[in-house]
Amino acid sequence: MAKVGQDVEWAYAFDVHLNAFFPVLMILHCLQLVFINPIILKDGFLGVFLGNTFWLIAIGYYIYITFLGYSVLPFLKKSVAILSPMVLLVFIYLLSLVLNWNITQGLLYFYERRV
């Protein structure tokens, strides 16, 4: 039975975030880095597919691990709603493939030109 006013402690929420962010960091800053120059930044569908797939996997991991972290709390009801952004994520992924939009290339351009 949940008590009235029961909240998630901020330290627990921060720990869930850090646990979910670590795979994102490893996928995008270590694994993807190997493929950036030879494949992802080249023009063509393979670069778009590989670069956007890394982003799909990384953000999908973040959402899923966040869901796992909050689903163990007994006083949170309907925590499966945390998984709902996965639908939007897959839609944006498919749209980016159809439009041939390389997310990694766009973000690299943004970071180079932001100064």
VOGU-3710 file (C-alpha; in Angstrom, 3 decimals, decimal comma):
1> makvgqdvew> 0,000/0,000/0,000  1,484/3,322/-1,050  1,663/6,098/1,488  0,330/9,527/0,627  3,070/11,868/-0,579  5,558/9,106/-1,336  8,133/10,420/-3,821  11,138/9,070/-5,668  14,314/10,179/-3,939  16,442/12,460/-6,124
11> ayafdvhlna> 19,568/10,359/-5,555  17,758/7,265/-6,828  16,544/9,147/-9,899  20,081/10,393/-10,555  21,441/6,851/-10,178  18,880/5,545/-12,676  19,917/8,299/-15,087  23,621/7,491/-14,740  22,993/3,775/-15,214  20,957/4,515/-18,336
21> ffpvlmilhc> 23,415/7,059/-19,722  26,527/4,876/-19,534  25,525/2,610/-22,481  24,645/5,737/-24,506  28,105/7,097/-23,830  29,786/3,839/-24,793  27,741/3,374/-27,974  27,990/6,921/-29,287  31,456/7,947/-28,084  33,363/4,673/-28,359
31> lqlvfinpii> 31,677/2,244/-30,733  30,341/4,790/-33,233  33,664/6,618/-33,291  35,285/3,653/-35,046  32,835/3,941/-37,958  32,546/7,741/-38,320  35,207/8,473/-40,934  35,196/5,271/-42,986  31,409/4,755/-43,252  29,062/7,195/-41,485
41> lkdgflgvfl> 30,296/10,502/-42,923  30,374/9,176/-46,489  27,467/9,981/-48,772  25,130/7,082/-49,326  22,509/5,004/-47,620  24,939/2,799/-45,683  26,311/5,792/-43,741  22,819/7,066/-42,952  21,649/3,611/-41,927  24,630/2,841/-39,699
51> gntfwliaig> 24,809/6,285/-38,074  21,086/6,473/-37,353  21,020/2,889/-36,113  23,655/3,761/-33,506  21,424/6,611/-32,315  18,339/4,353/-32,259  20,127/1,719/-30,184  21,647/4,263/-27,780  18,452/6,205/-27,099  16,439/2,973/-26,986
61> yyiyitflgy> 18,818/1,627/-24,334  18,425/4,831/-22,325  14,635/4,623/-22,385  14,571/0,912/-21,562  17,079/1,069/-18,708  15,224/4,076/-17,269  12,051/2,005/-17,417  13,773/-0,878/-15,615  15,027/1,468/-12,908  11,619/2,931/-12,151
71> svlpflkksv> 9,581/-0,240/-12,633  11,047/-1,820/-9,493  9,523/0,861/-7,283  6,331/-0,586/-5,793  4,534/2,737/-5,405  4,845/3,778/-9,063  1,837/2,633/-11,039  1,802/2,223/-14,832  5,544/2,652/-15,153  5,255/1,013/-18,574
81> ailspmvllv> 4,321/4,504/-19,824  8,048/5,303/-19,665  8,423/3,079/-22,742  6,006/5,174/-24,831  8,748/7,394/-26,377  10,043/4,247/-28,110  7,193/4,541/-30,624  8,204/8,101/-31,512  11,864/7,065/-31,604  11,228/4,298/-34,131
91> fiyllslvln> 9,036/6,628/-36,220  11,773/9,292/-36,335  14,334/6,604/-37,179  12,287/5,303/-40,106  11,546/8,846/-41,281  15,244/9,717/-41,191  16,024/6,676/-43,332  13,344/7,556/-45,870  14,512/11,194/-46,046  18,187/10,135/-46,151
101> wnitqgllyf> 18,921/12,365/-43,138  22,181/11,464/-41,399  21,712/12,505/-37,766  25,375/11,993/-36,880  26,522/14,138/-39,795  24,033/16,863/-38,852  25,208/16,929/-35,246  28,864/17,029/-36,262  28,100/19,978/-38,556  26,292/21,715/-35,671
111> yerrv> 29,188/21,214/-33,253  31,770/22,428/-35,779  29,805/25,580/-36,673  28,386/26,586/-33,272  31,275/28,886/-32,334
//
